[in-house]
Amino acid sequence: MEIVVRAVVVFVFLWLITRITGRSSLGELSSFQLILYTAMGDLVQQAVTQQDYSLTAGVLVIGVFTLLTLLLSWINVRFPKLRGVVHGKPVLVVRDGEPLLDVLRRERMSLDDLMATARQQGIRRFSEVDVAVLETDGRVSFLRAG
């Protein structure tokens, strides 16, 4: 039973970390973040199983993480008012061709990163954009001015 409690605590901790790091961080990982998240995998295993390398412990931890992931998905669908907390909400970052600098700052996304993302979608200037939305998965959707 202790392994289940440890798995729940670590799952909640990892969920909080991904919510705190922000969407723009999750959209594209830097080399350092990739190394950090990879190392976290090993640390999570050690924290949850306490060096219990048995097949039972591994199956139990994966099962608990899977059930908690399904629970979050169910909450997201069943309780729309909690969707913003569980999954996040899309955020408008450009309106009428003008980047919303205060929103970008709050989301920890630089103007350079936003422009790089726009260029990847064939947009040369923000004036070509009616609105841009930072989606919950970290991607940016650009809707061109008509």
C-alpha positions in Angstrom: 0.0 0.0 0.0 2.9 2.4 0.7 4.0 2.2 -2.9 0.5 3.3 -4.1 0.6 6.3 -1.7 4.1 7.2 -2.9 3.0 6.9 -6.6 0.1 9.2 -5.9 2.3 11.8 -4.2 4.9 11.8 -7.0 2.2 11.9 -9.7 0.6 15.0 -8.1 4.1 16.6 -7.7 4.9 15.9 -11.4 1.5 17.3 -12.5 2.1 20.5 -10.4 5.6 20.9 -11.9 4.3 20.7 -15.4 1.6 23.2 -14.6 4.1 25.6 -13.0 6.7 25.4 -15.7 4.1 26.8 -18.1 2.9 26.0 -21.6 5.6 27.7 -23.6 8.2 25.6 -21.7 6.4 22.4 -22.6 5.9 23.3 -26.2 9.6 23.0 -27.0 12.1 21.7 -24.4 15.5 23.2 -24.2 18.5 20.8 -24.0 18.7 21.4 -20.2 15.0 20.8 -19.7 15.2 17.5 -21.6 18.1 16.4 -19.5 16.3 17.5 -16.3 13.1 15.7 -17.2 15.0 12.5 -18.2 16.9 12.6 -14.9 13.6 13.2 -13.0 12.4 9.8 -14.4 15.1 7.9 -12.6 14.6 10.0 -9.4 10.8 9.4 -9.5 11.4 5.7 -9.8 13.7 5.7 -6.8 11.3 7.9 -4.8 8.3 5.7 -5.5 9.7 2.2 -5.3 12.5 2.8 -2.7 14.8 0.4 -4.6 12.1 -2.2 -5.0 12.9 -3.5 -8.5 10.3 -6.2 -8.4 7.9 -6.7 -11.3 5.0 -6.1 -8.9 6.3 -2.7 -7.9 6.8 -1.6 -11.5 3.3 -2.8 -12.6 1.7 -1.2 -9.5 3.4 2.2 -10.1 2.5 2.2 -13.8 -1.0 1.2 -12.9 -1.4 4.0 -10.4 0.0 6.6 -12.8 -2.3 5.3 -15.6 -5.4 5.5 -13.3 -4.5 9.0 -12.1 -4.0 10.1 -15.8 -7.4 8.6 -16.6 -8.9 10.4 -13.6 -7.6 13.7 -14.7 -9.0 13.1 -18.2 -12.4 12.2 -16.7 -12.4 15.3 -14.5 -11.6 17.4 -17.5 -14.6 16.0 -19.4 -17.1 15.7 -16.6 -16.5 18.9 -14.8 -16.0 21.8 -17.3 -15.5 24.3 -14.5 -12.4 22.4 -13.3 -10.9 22.2 -16.9 -8.8 25.3 -16.4 -7.2 24.0 -13.3 -6.7 20.4 -14.5 -5.8 21.0 -18.2 -5.4 24.8 -18.5 -7.1 27.3 -20.8 -5.9 28.7 -24.1 -4.5 32.3 -23.8 -4.7 35.1 -26.4 -1.2 36.4 -27.0 -1.7 38.5 -30.2 -4.8 40.7 -30.9 -5.2 42.7 -34.1 -1.5 42.3 -35.0 -0.2 43.4 -31.7 1.5 41.1 -29.2 0.1 41.3 -25.7 3.3 41.8 -23.9 1.8 41.5 -20.4 0.3 38.1 -21.3 3.6 36.9 -22.8 5.4 37.9 -19.7 2.9 36.1 -17.5 3.2 33.0 -19.6 7.0 33.3 -19.6 7.2 33.4 -23.4 9.5 35.9 -25.1 8.6 38.0 -28.1 11.5 36.3 -30.0 10.0 32.9 -29.3 6.6 34.0 -30.5 8.1 35.5 -33.6 10.1 32.3 -34.3 6.9 30.2 -34.0 5.2 32.6 -36.4 8.0 32.3 -38.9 7.7 28.5 -38.8 4.1 29.0 -39.9 5.0 31.3 -42.8 4.2 34.6 -41.0 6.7 37.4 -41.5 5.1 40.1 -39.3 2.6 40.2 -36.5 0.6 42.7 -38.6 -0.4 39.6 -40.7 -2.0 38.0 -37.7 -5.6 38.8 -36.4 -5.2 36.7 -33.3 -2.7 34.2 -31.9 -3.6 31.8 -29.1 -1.2 29.9 -26.8 -2.8 26.5 -26.6 -2.9 24.4 -23.5 -0.3 22.0 -25.0 2.2 24.9 -25.6 1.7 25.3 -29.3 0.6 28.7 -30.8 -2.3 28.9 -33.2 -2.2 31.9 -35.6 -5.3 33.2 -37.3 -4.4 35.5 -40.1 -6.1 38.8 -40.7 -8.7 38.5 -43.4 
